[in-house]
């Protein structure tokens, strides 16, 4: 929200108060509290009729400093609050003198200047090399009252000229947020506007720090937009709390942020396979479903998951969690027949209960539905006639909702598509007394958590997966998330990728999208290009709105393209399993913006039409009917995964690719594990594994850890090169593979390991 009129003035009716000095400082055992009046105090009379900011500095974990700005402290502390599982009591030091008061946590310090003007500096100390990260200076922190009488707390943190800002959830515009206005408020707005399904009040920079605004309600960000030299964020109320998270690299910022707010969970290996849906408003019954599954088998396309969208339930009944008997007369038998073919089953749900659903009367009677202030059930006719909303702040309502999903799981359902969760009203009363504006974004957290916890309870160590659309901070703990309702065009393909990369910079480890686009029917060229992109994403789903997404509905080449890239992904599962381990152990996303992986290369700062799949594979989807693609290659000699050709960077490359190809480049100095199975994602990755060595440099040493599909064991390969000799050692913590081998890319050099062999030597 903008408060100023240009640089000098205020907008009509806006009143501003800013801290003028650090008048008094109270060092605590683990905190620092500063009392900052809004005018310099020259004599006692200046303390009368004066506003004052109370600013408390503290640390919830090493290298993270919290800032709590308070005007009036007498308000009610109403839920919800973001869960911070990583918050603790780290070692901090507090010191002060006549000039500066300082609190230090790890390598991060906050310094409050006690001079004539207000200034707070955040300083990093890396190996005795001190660096100023950002500052809150004069007219930065403050209180604003708008013409409607609303009180806002605002902070403005300084940006250097080369600083780039990323994150703030799933945003479909440019990856770098500088110059943008971002309102953190979940909306069902598609993928072509400033609205987003997944809003996260967290951003990171290429300047060594990130910022997490610890406020689940609406947060307004002006990113180098109201003032081009500052990032501003504001909330309505009397208090604002935020955290400065030190890196120094973007990866380290994400590691600390996800350690604080929760790491992405491990998902089951089968979820990486190809998902096929009935689509949304298309006509389907068991015969239709069987024809799709048969068609995939006849065309030799591996299929892992079948998804039933909304109309598996009867129209106007969403949600009653009952199969429509007119189209699915024998659900247990149908699911059994599908599972006998090796498929997992997903069904669509949402948190809304239509008036026609038998669950409406039960939910109303038991108090499980959100109510208006007068005690009546909140309802409207958007989406479903007379629909109500499950009150997930009520533990009994959560258990009731989960019990109906449990019935479906006992029938054979393996996963749920947790759709919607954004249309949450603010003129309501919640069971736990939550503030309606704070609950609007947070509702999705409780919704997805309820479903994910049930799945995890059922699936155990193998991992659980939802297919979620909405989210906020902390929602990364309940994967997977998909990009929402996009059009079936190259433009929407690009906006979807930008949304996924922005979400990755917001702490989310996995991401998917509707292959071919959701709205309308894609041109065959769009479908084929999107198929390659979709199978080189962490999760891959064929889904549409009013038309089916089976490849033979487009042309024969679409079948070939989908088959080839599905089988390629299955063979990459050993690599993807290792990449996923970085997500659930360290908070580093599977799909990564180039700027995350190559932070030191300023040419990658703005790149958002290409990405890294893990840290070893560069992917540049073709998003043009002309078959042309331009992409940037960082330093070194990169090798095409598909044809073995090489390109040396740093430079821009322009190429033309047929539908069976796109730039997928292997980073130099890479040990790429490739599996022996190409028809399913869950197999023994170590058995028959090939380690492909790409441009291995002299002095190379790396350890590659490959979890098995069940998560109960792992294989560790250590690779070293000394001169012309490359030595590979294997350590097995599960069942030893029958065989494995190592090859040097671009040569005929192959070393085969017989059963029981744990070391191979190759000569370059």
C-alpha positions in Angstrom: 0.0 0.0 0.0 1.3 3.4 -0.9 1.1 6.2 1.7 3.3 8.9 0.1 2.7 11.3 -2.7 5.9 11.2 -4.5 9.1 11.6 -2.5 8.1 14.7 -0.5 4.5 14.6 0.4 1.8 12.3 1.9 -1.4 11.2 0.1 -4.5 13.1 1.1 -5.7 12.2 4.6 -2.7 10.1 5.5 -1.0 11.0 8.8 2.5 9.7 9.4 4.6 9.2 12.6 8.2 8.1 12.5 10.7 7.2 15.2 13.1 10.2 15.6 15.7 8.7 17.9 16.6 5.8 20.1 15.8 7.7 23.2 16.2 4.9 25.7 17.6 1.4 25.3 17.0 -1.6 27.6 19.4 -4.5 27.1 17.9 -7.7 28.3 19.3 -11.2 28.8 18.4 -12.3 25.3 16.9 -9.2 23.8 17.2 -5.5 23.2 14.3 -3.1 23.6 14.4 0.4 22.2 12.0 3.2 23.0 11.8 5.6 20.1 9.6 8.7 20.4 8.4 10.4 17.2 10.2 13.6 18.0 13.7 14.3 19.3 13.4 14.9 23.1 15.2 18.1 23.9 13.5 18.8 27.3 10.9 17.2 29.5 8.0 19.0 27.8 8.8 17.2 24.6 7.7 13.9 26.2 4.1 15.2 26.6 1.4 14.4 24.0 3.9 12.3 22.1 3.7 9.0 20.3 6.5 6.4 20.8 7.5 3.2 19.1 8.6 0.3 21.2 11.0 -1.8 19.2 12.2 -5.2 20.5 15.0 -7.1 18.9 15.5 -10.8 19.6 16.6 -14.1 17.9 14.6 -17.3 17.4 17.5 -19.1 15.9 21.1 -18.5 15.0 21.7 -16.0 12.1 18.1 -14.8 12.4 17.1 -11.6 14.1 13.5 -10.7 15.0 12.1 -7.2 15.1 8.8 -6.4 16.8 7.5 -2.9 16.3 4.7 -1.8 18.6 2.6 1.4 18.9 -0.2 0.5 21.3 0.3 -2.8 23.1 -3.1 -3.2 24.6 -4.8 -5.1 21.8 -6.0 -8.7 21.9 -3.6 -11.3 20.6 -6.0 -13.3 18.5 -5.1 -16.4 16.5 -3.9 -17.7 14.2 -0.2 -17.5 14.4 2.3 -19.0 12.0 3.9 -22.1 13.5 7.6 -21.7 13.9 8.9 -25.2 14.6 12.5 -24.1 14.3 12.3 -21.3 16.9 14.4 -21.8 20.0 16.8 -20.0 22.3 20.1 -19.6 20.4 23.2 -18.0 21.9 23.0 -14.2 21.6 25.2 -11.4 22.8 23.9 -8.0 23.8 26.1 -5.0 24.2 25.9 -1.2 24.2 27.6 2.1 24.7 26.8 5.7 24.2 26.8 5.4 20.4 25.5 2.0 19.5 23.4 -0.8 21.1 23.9 -4.2 19.4 22.4 -7.7 19.5 24.3 -10.5 17.7 23.1 -14.0 16.8 25.5 -16.2 14.9 27.1 -14.1 12.2 24.3 -11.5 12.1 24.0 -8.4 14.2 21.5 -5.6 14.5 23.0 -2.2 15.5 20.8 0.6 16.8 22.4 4.0 16.5 21.9 6.4 19.4 22.6 9.6 17.5 20.5 12.5 16.3 18.5 10.5 13.7 16.9 7.1 13.7 18.9 4.3 12.1 19.0 0.5 12.5 21.7 -1.5 10.6 21.7 -5.2 10.0 25.3 -6.4 9.6 26.8 -9.7 8.7 30.2 -10.9 9.9 31.4 -13.7 7.6 35.0 -14.8 8.4 35.8 -11.4 9.9 34.6 -9.7 6.8 31.9 -7.3 8.0 29.1 -6.3 5.5 26.1 -4.1 5.9 23.1 -6.0 4.6 20.3 -3.5 4.9 19.1 -0.7 7.1 15.9 0.9 8.5 16.7 4.6 8.4 14.9 7.9 8.8 11.3 7.7 7.8 11.6 4.0 7.3 9.8 2.5 10.3 6.6 4.2 11.2 2.9 4.4 11.9 0.4 5.5 9.3 -3.3 6.4 9.7 -5.3 6.5 6.5 -8.5 8.5 5.8 -10.7 5.5 6.7 -9.2 5.6 10.2 -7.1 2.4 9.8 -3.8 2.3 11.6 -0.9 0.7 9.8 2.6 -0.3 10.9 5.2 0.1 8.2 8.8 -0.7 7.7 11.1 0.3 4.8 14.4 -1.6 4.4 17.0 -0.1 2.1 18.0 -1.7 -1.2 21.4 -1.2 -2.9 21.3 -0.5 -6.7 22.2 -4.1 -7.6 19.9 -5.8 -5.0 17.2 -8.1 -6.5 14.2 -9.3 -4.5 12.6 -12.8 -5.0 9.8 -14.8 -3.5 6.6 -13.6 -1.9 4.9 -16.8 -2.9 3.6 -17.9 -6.3 3.7 -14.9 -8.6 3.2 -15.1 -12.3 5.0 -11.9 -13.4 8.7 -11.3 -13.6 10.8 -13.4 -11.1 12.6 -10.3 -9.8 10.0 -8.4 -7.7 11.7 -5.0 -7.9 9.2 -2.4 -9.1 6.2 -4.6 -8.2 3.3 -4.1 -5.7 2.5 -7.4 -4.0 -0.5 -7.8 -1.7 -0.3 -11.0 0.3 -3.9 -12.2 0.1 -4.9 -15.6 -1.3 -7.2 -15.4 -4.3 -8.7 -17.8 -6.9 -7.5 -15.6 -9.7 -5.9 -17.9 -12.3 -2.3 -17.5 -13.4 -2.5 -14.4 -15.6 -2.8 -11.6 -13.1 -1.2 -10.1 -10.0 -3.4 -12.3 -7.8 -2.1 -15.7 -6.6 -3.3 -18.8 -4.8 -0.1 -19.1 -2.7 0.9 -15.9 -0.9 3.9 -16.0 1.4 5.1 -13.0 3.3 8.7 -13.9 2.8 11.3 -12.7 0.3 14.9 -13.3 -0.2 17.5 -11.2 -1.9 20.8 -11.6 -3.7 22.3 -9.3 -1.1 22.8 -11.9 1.6 19.6 -11.8 3.5 15.8 -12.6 3.5 12.9 -11.1 5.3 9.9 -13.0 6.8 7.0 -10.9 8.0 5.5 -12.9 10.8 1.9 -12.0 10.1 -0.7 -14.5 8.7 -3.1 -11.8 7.6 -2.8 -9.3 4.7 0.6 -7.8 4.2 1.2 -5.2 1.6 4.7 -5.1 -0.1 6.0 -2.2 -2.1 9.2 -3.6 -3.6 11.2 -0.7 -4.9 7.9 0.7 -6.1 6.8 3.4 -3.7 10.4 4.3 -3.1 12.8 2.7 -5.6 15.6 2.4 -3.1 13.6 0.5 -0.4 11.4 -2.5 0.1 8.4 -1.5 2.1 5.9 -3.8 4.0 3.0 -2.8 6.1 0.1 -4.4 8.0 -3.1 -3.0 9.5 -2.9 -2.9 13.3 -0.7 -1.8 16.1 2.2 -4.2 15.8 4.4 -5.7 13.1 7.0 -8.5 13.6 9.5 -9.5 11.0 12.7 -11.6 10.8 16.0 -10.8 9.0 17.5 -14.1 7.9 21.1 -14.1 7.1 22.6 -16.2 4.2 25.0 -15.2 2.8 23.9 -17.3 -0.2 20.3 -17.6 -1.4 20.5 -21.4 -0.6 21.5 -20.7 3.0 18.7 -18.2 3.4 16.2 -20.9 2.3 17.8 -23.4 4.6 17.3 -21.1 7.5 13.9 -20.0 6.5 12.6 -23.5 6.1 14.3 -24.6 9.3 12.3 -21.9 11.0 8.9 -22.4 9.3 9.1 -26.1 8.5 10.8 -28.2 5.8 9.0 -29.8 2.9 8.1 -33.4 3.7 9.3 -36.4 1.8 6.9 -37.6 -0.8 6.4 -41.2 -2.0 8.4 -42.3 -5.0 5.3 -43.3 -7.0 4.2 -39.6 -6.9 7.0 -38.7 -9.4 5.4 -40.8 -12.1 2.8 -39.5 -14.6 -0.6 -38.6 -13.3 -3.6 -38.7 -15.6 -7.0 -37.1 -14.8 -10.6 -37.3 -16.0 -10.3 -33.6 -16.5 -13.0 -31.3 -14.9 -16.3 -30.9 -16.7 -15.9 -33.7 -19.3 -18.2 -36.7 -19.3 -16.8 -39.8 -17.7 -17.6 -43.1 -16.0 -15.7 -46.3 -15.3 -15.7 -47.2 -19.0 -14.1 -43.8 -19.8 -11.5 -44.2 -17.1 -10.7 -47.8 -18.3 -10.4 -46.6 -21.9 -7.8 -44.0 -20.8 -5.8 -46.5 -18.8 -6.0 -49.0 -21.7 -5.0 -46.3 -24.1 -1.9 -45.4 -22.1 -0.9 -49.1 -22.0 -1.6 -49.6 -25.7 0.6 -46.6 -26.5 3.3 -47.9 -24.1 3.2 -44.8 -21.9 4.0 -45.5 -18.3 1.2 -44.3 -16.0 1.5 -44.1 -12.2 -1.5 -42.3 -10.9 -5.1 -41.9 -12.0 -7.0 -38.8 -10.7 -10.8 -38.5 -10.5 -11.8 -34.8 -10.7 -14.8 -33.1 -9.2 -17.6 -35.1 -10.8 -16.7 -38.4 -9.1 -19.3 -37.0 -6.7 -22.8 -36.0 -7.8 -23.3 -32.5 -9.0 -24.6 -30.0 -6.3 -23.3 -32.5 -3.6 -19.7 -31.2 -3.3 -18.5 -32.3 -0.9 -20.3 -35.4 0.4 -17.4 -37.7 -0.3 -19.7 -40.3 -1.9 -19.2 -41.7 -5.4 -22.0 -40.8 -7.9 -23.8 -44.1 -8.2 -25.1 -43.2 -11.7 -21.6 -43.2 -13.2 -19.6 -45.3 -10.6 -21.9 -48.0 -9.3 -19.1 -50.2 -7.9 -16.4 -47.9 -6.5 -14.5 -50.5 -4.4 -14.5 -52.9 -7.4 -13.4 -50.2 -9.8 -10.5 -49.0 -7.5 -9.5 -52.6 -7.0 -9.3 -53.2 -10.7 -7.2 -50.0 -11.2 -4.9 -50.9 -8.4 -4.4 -54.4 -9.9 -2.9 -52.5 -12.9 -0.3 -50.9 -10.6 -2.0 -47.5 -10.4 -2.3 -45.2 -7.4 -5.6 -43.3 -7.0 -6.2 -39.7 -6.3 -9.6 -38.0 -5.9 -10.6 -34.3 -5.9 -11.9 -32.6 -2.7 -12.4 -29.1 -1.4 -13.3 -27.7 2.1 -16.8 -26.6 1.1 -20.0 -28.4 2.0 -22.9 -27.7 -0.4 -26.4 -27.4 1.1 -27.6 -30.5 -0.8 -24.8 -32.6 0.7 -26.1 -34.8 3.6 -23.0 -33.5 5.5 -24.4 -30.0 5.6 -27.2 -30.7 8.1 -24.8 -32.7 10.2 -22.1 -30.1 10.1 -24.6 -27.4 11.0 -26.0 -29.3 13.9 -22.6 -30.1 15.4 -21.1 -26.6 14.9 -18.5 -27.8 12.3 -19.3 -25.1 9.8 -18.1 -21.5 9.9 -20.8 -19.1 11.2 -21.7 -15.5 10.9 -21.7 -13.2 13.9 -25.4 -13.9 14.5 -24.8 -17.6 14.8 -26.1 -18.6 11.4 -24.1 -20.7 9.0 -22.1 -18.7 6.5 -23.3 -19.6 3.0 -23.3 -18.4 -0.6 -24.0 -19.8 -4.1 -20.6 -19.2 -5.7 -19.1 -22.5 -6.8 -21.8 -24.7 -5.1 -25.4 -23.8 -4.3 -25.7 -22.8 -0.7 -22.2 -24.0 0.2 -20.7 -23.6 3.6 -17.1 -23.8 4.9 -15.7 -26.4 7.3 -14.3 -24.7 10.4 -10.8 -26.2 10.7 -10.1 -24.2 13.8 -12.5 -26.7 15.6 -10.6 -29.9 16.3 -13.8 -31.9 16.2 -14.6 -30.5 12.8 -11.1 -31.5 11.5 -11.6 -35.1 12.8 -15.0 -35.2 11.2 -13.7 -34.1 7.9 -10.8 -36.5 8.1 -13.1 -39.4 9.0 -14.8 -39.2 5.6 -11.4 -39.1 3.8 -10.4 -42.2 5.9 -13.4 -44.1 4.4 -12.1 -43.3 0.9 -8.6 -44.4 1.8 -9.9 -47.7 3.2 -11.6 -48.1 -0.2 -8.3 -47.7 -2.0 -7.7 -44.0 -2.5 -4.0 -43.0 -2.0 -4.0 -39.2 -2.4 -6.3 -36.2 -2.4 -6.2 -33.1 -4.7 -6.9 -30.4 -2.0 -8.5 -27.9 -4.3 -9.6 -24.3 -3.4 -9.1 -23.0 0.1 -8.8 -19.4 -1.1 -12.4 -18.2 -1.0 -12.5 -17.6 2.8 -14.8 -14.9 4.0 -14.0 -12.2 6.6 -17.5 -11.5 7.9 -17.5 -14.7 10.0 -16.8 -16.0 13.5 -14.3 -18.9 14.0 -14.6 -21.6 16.6 -11.3 -20.7 18.3 -11.9 -16.9 18.2 -9.5 -16.3 15.3 -9.3 -12.9 13.7 -11.1 -13.3 10.3 -8.5 -11.3 8.4 -5.6 -13.3 9.9 -7.5 -16.5 9.1 -8.1 -15.8 5.4 -4.7 -16.9 4.2 -4.0 -19.3 7.1 -7.2 -21.3 6.4 -5.4 -23.2 3.7 -2.7 -24.2 6.2 -5.2 -26.0 8.5 -7.0 -27.5 5.5 -3.9 -29.0 3.9 -2.4 -30.0 7.2 -5.6 -32.0 8.1 -5.5 -33.9 4.9 -1.7 -34.4 4.8 -1.5 -35.6 8.4 -4.2 -38.2 7.7 -2.3 -39.5 4.6 0.9 -39.6 6.5 -0.7 -41.6 9.3 -1.9 -44.1 6.7 1.2 -44.2 4.5 3.8 -44.3 7.2 7.5 -44.1 6.3 6.7 -44.3 2.5 5.7 -40.6 2.5 2.4 -38.9 1.8 1.3 -36.5 -0.9 -1.5 -34.1 -1.6 -2.0 -32.1 -4.7 -2.7 -28.6 -3.3 -3.6 -25.3 -4.9 -3.6 -22.8 -2.1 -0.9 -22.2 0.6 0.9 -19.6 2.7 4.0 -19.6 4.9 4.7 -23.0 6.3 2.5 -24.7 3.7 5.7 -26.2 2.1 5.4 -28.9 4.8 2.4 -30.4 3.0 3.5 -31.1 -0.6 2.8 -31.2 -3.6 1.5 -27.8 -4.9 0.4 -27.1 -8.4 0.1 -23.9 -10.2 -3.6 -23.5 -10.6 -5.9 -22.6 -13.5 -3.8 -21.5 -16.5 -4.7 -21.1 -20.1 -3.6 -23.5 -22.9 -1.1 -21.2 -24.6 2.6 -20.6 -24.7 2.1 -17.4 -22.7 0.5 -19.4 -19.9 3.2 -22.0 -20.0 5.7 -19.2 -19.3 3.6 -17.6 -16.6 3.2 -21.0 -14.9 7.0 -21.5 -14.9 7.5 -18.1 -13.4 4.9 -18.9 -10.7 6.7 -22.1 -9.9 10.1 -20.5 -9.7 8.8 -17.7 -7.5 7.2 -20.4 -5.2 10.6 -22.2 -5.1 12.2 -19.0 -3.8 9.5 -19.0 -1.1 10.6 -22.3 0.5 8.5 -24.8 -1.5 10.3 -27.9 -2.4 8.1 -29.5 -5.1 5.8 -28.0 -7.8 3.6 -29.1 -10.6 1.2 -27.7 -13.2 -1.4 -28.8 -15.7 0.4 -30.2 -18.7 -1.1 -28.6 -21.8 -2.9 -25.9 -19.7 -6.2 -26.1 -17.9 -8.6 -23.7 -19.7 -9.6 -24.4 -23.3 -7.9 -27.0 -25.5 -4.2 -26.6 -26.4 -2.9 -26.6 -29.9 -1.0 -29.8 -30.5 2.2 -27.8 -30.5 1.5 -26.4 -27.1 0.6 -29.8 -25.7 3.8 -31.4 -27.0 6.0 -28.6 -25.7 4.2 -28.6 -22.4 4.6 -32.4 -22.1 8.4 -32.1 -22.2 8.4 -29.2 -19.7 5.9 -31.1 -17.4 8.0 -34.3 -17.4 11.0 -32.3 -16.5 9.2 -30.9 -13.4 9.2 -32.4 -10.0 5.7 -33.7 -10.5 3.8 -34.3 -13.7 0.0 -34.3 -14.3 -2.2 -34.3 -17.4 -5.3 -32.3 -16.6 -7.7 -30.0 -18.3 -11.1 -28.3 -17.9 -13.5 -29.0 -20.7 -11.4 -31.4 -22.8 -9.4 -34.6 -22.1 -5.6 -34.5 -22.0 -4.8 -38.0 -23.3 -2.1 -37.5 -26.0 -3.9 -39.4 -28.8 -6.5 -36.7 -28.7 -3.9 -34.4 -30.3 -1.8 -36.4 -32.8 0.5 -39.4 -33.1 3.6 -37.3 -32.4 2.1 -36.1 -29.1 1.9 -39.8 -28.1 5.6 -40.3 -29.0 6.7 -37.1 -27.2 4.8 -38.0 -24.0 6.2 -41.5 -24.0 9.8 -40.4 -24.5 9.8 -37.8 -21.8 7.9 -40.0 -19.3 10.4 -42.8 -19.8 13.3 -40.3 -19.5 12.0 -39.1 -16.2 11.6 -42.6 -14.9 15.3 -43.3 -15.7 16.2 -40.0 -13.9 14.6 -41.2 -10.7 17.9 -42.0 -8.9 18.9 -38.4 -9.6 15.5 -37.0 -8.6 15.5 -39.0 -5.4 18.9 -37.4 -4.5 17.6 -34.0 -5.4 14.5 -34.5 -3.3 16.6 -35.3 -0.3 18.0 -31.8 -0.5 14.4 -30.5 -0.3 13.2 -32.5 2.8 16.6 -32.4 4.6 17.7 -28.9 3.7 14.8 -26.9 2.2 16.4 -26.5 -1.2 13.7 -26.8 -4.0 13.8 -29.5 -6.7 13.2 -26.9 -9.4 15.4 -23.9 -9.0 15.8 -20.5 -10.6 19.1 -20.0 -12.2 19.8 -17.2 -9.7 19.5 -19.7 -6.8 22.0 -22.1 -8.2 24.4 -19.5 -9.7 24.1 -16.6 -7.3 27.6 -15.4 -8.2 26.8 -15.0 -11.9 24.9 -11.7 -12.3 23.7 -12.7 -15.7 21.3 -15.2 -14.1 19.6 -12.5 -11.9 16.5 -12.0 -14.0 16.3 -15.4 -15.8 12.8 -16.9 -15.5 12.2 -18.9 -18.7 14.7 -21.6 -17.8 15.6 -23.4 -14.6 17.8 -25.9 -12.9 16.3 -29.3 -12.1 18.3 -30.0 -9.1 21.9 -28.7 -9.2 23.0 -30.6 -12.2 20.5 -30.3 -15.1 19.7 -27.0 -16.9 16.2 -27.0 -18.6 15.1 -24.5 -21.1 11.5 -25.3 -22.3 10.6 -24.3 -25.8 7.8 -21.8 -25.6 7.4 -20.8 -29.2 5.5 -22.1 -32.2 8.6 -21.4 -34.3 10.6 -24.1 -32.4 13.1 -21.4 -31.4 14.5 -21.1 -27.9 17.2 -18.8 -26.4 18.8 -19.6 -23.1 21.8 -18.6 -21.0 24.6 -21.1 -20.3 26.9 -20.4 -17.2 30.6 -21.0 -17.2 32.0 -24.3 -18.3 31.4 -27.0 -20.9 27.8 -28.3 -20.7 26.6 -31.5 -22.3 23.2 -32.2 -23.8 21.5 -35.0 -21.9 19.6 -36.0 -25.0 22.2 -36.0 -27.9 25.6 -35.6 -26.2 26.5 -32.3 -28.0 28.3 -29.7 -25.9 28.1 -25.9 -25.4 30.6 -23.8 -23.6 29.6 -20.8 -21.5 29.2 -18.2 -20.2 27.1 -17.1 -23.2 23.6 -16.9 -24.7 22.6 -19.7 -27.1 19.8 -19.7 -29.7 18.7 -23.0 -31.1 15.8 -24.7 -32.9 14.4 -28.0 -31.5 11.9 -30.5 -32.8 9.1 -31.6 -30.5 11.2 -34.6 -29.3 13.9 -32.3 -28.0 14.7 -29.3 -25.9 17.8 -27.9 -24.1 18.5 -30.2 -21.2 22.1 -29.7 -20.3 24.3 -31.5 -17.8 26.5 -29.2 -15.7 30.3 -29.8 -16.0 31.9 -31.8 -13.3 28.8 -33.9 -12.8 28.2 -37.4 -11.6 24.7 -38.2 -12.9 23.0 -41.3 -11.7 20.7 -42.9 -14.3 18.4 -45.8 -13.5 17.8 -49.0 -15.4 14.0 -48.9 -15.3 11.9 -46.6 -17.5 8.3 -47.8 -16.9 7.8 -46.8 -13.2 9.2 -44.3 -10.7 9.4 -46.7 -7.7 12.1 -49.3 -8.2 15.4 -50.4 -6.8 17.5 -47.4 -8.0 20.9 -49.0 -7.2 20.3 -52.2 -9.2 21.6 -51.7 -12.7 22.4 -48.1 -12.0 24.7 -46.2 -14.3 26.9 -43.3 -13.1 27.5 -41.0 -16.0 30.5 -38.8 -15.6 30.5 -35.4 -17.4 33.6 -33.2 -17.7 35.0 -34.5 -14.4 37.9 -32.2 -13.5 41.2 -33.2 -12.0 40.9 -33.0 -8.2 37.2 -33.7 -8.2 35.7 -35.2 -5.1 32.0 -35.7 -4.5 29.7 -37.9 -2.5 26.4 -38.8 -4.1 23.7 -40.2 -1.8 20.7 -41.9 -3.4 17.8 -42.9 -1.2 15.9 -46.0 -2.2 12.3 -45.7 -3.3 11.0 -46.9 0.1 13.2 -44.5 2.1 14.5 -47.3 4.3 18.0 -47.5 2.8 20.4 -45.6 0.6 23.5 -45.9 -1.5 26.5 -43.6 -1.3 28.9 -43.2 -4.1 32.2 -41.4 -3.6 33.9 -40.2 -6.8 37.5 -38.9 -7.0 39.7 -38.0 -9.9 43.5 -37.8 -9.6 45.3 -37.1 -12.8 43.9 -39.6 -15.4 42.4 -41.9 -12.8 38.8 -41.8 -11.6 37.9 -44.0 -8.6 34.3 -44.7 -7.7 33.5 -46.3 -4.3 30.1 -47.5 -3.3 28.6 -48.0 0.2 25.3 -49.7 0.6 23.1 -49.3 3.6 20.3 -51.4 2.2 20.3 -54.4 -0.1 23.4 -54.6 -2.4 22.5 -54.2 -6.1 23.0 -57.0 -8.5 25.1 -54.7 -10.7 26.0 -51.1 -11.4 28.4 -49.4 -13.8 30.1 -46.1 -14.5 30.6 -44.4 -17.9 32.4 -41.3 -19.1 30.1 -39.3 -21.2 31.2 -38.8 -24.8 33.6 -41.8 -24.7 33.4 -45.5 -24.9 34.8 -45.9 -21.4 32.6 -48.2 -19.3 33.4 -49.9 -16.0 31.0 -52.7 -14.9 30.6 -53.7 -11.3 29.8 -57.3 -10.6 27.6 -58.2 -7.6 29.3 -57.4 -4.4 31.8 -55.0 -6.0 32.1 -51.7 -4.2 34.9 -50.0 -6.1 35.6 -49.2 -9.8 38.5 -47.5 -11.5 38.5 -45.7 -14.8 41.2 -44.1 -16.9 40.4 -40.9 -18.7 
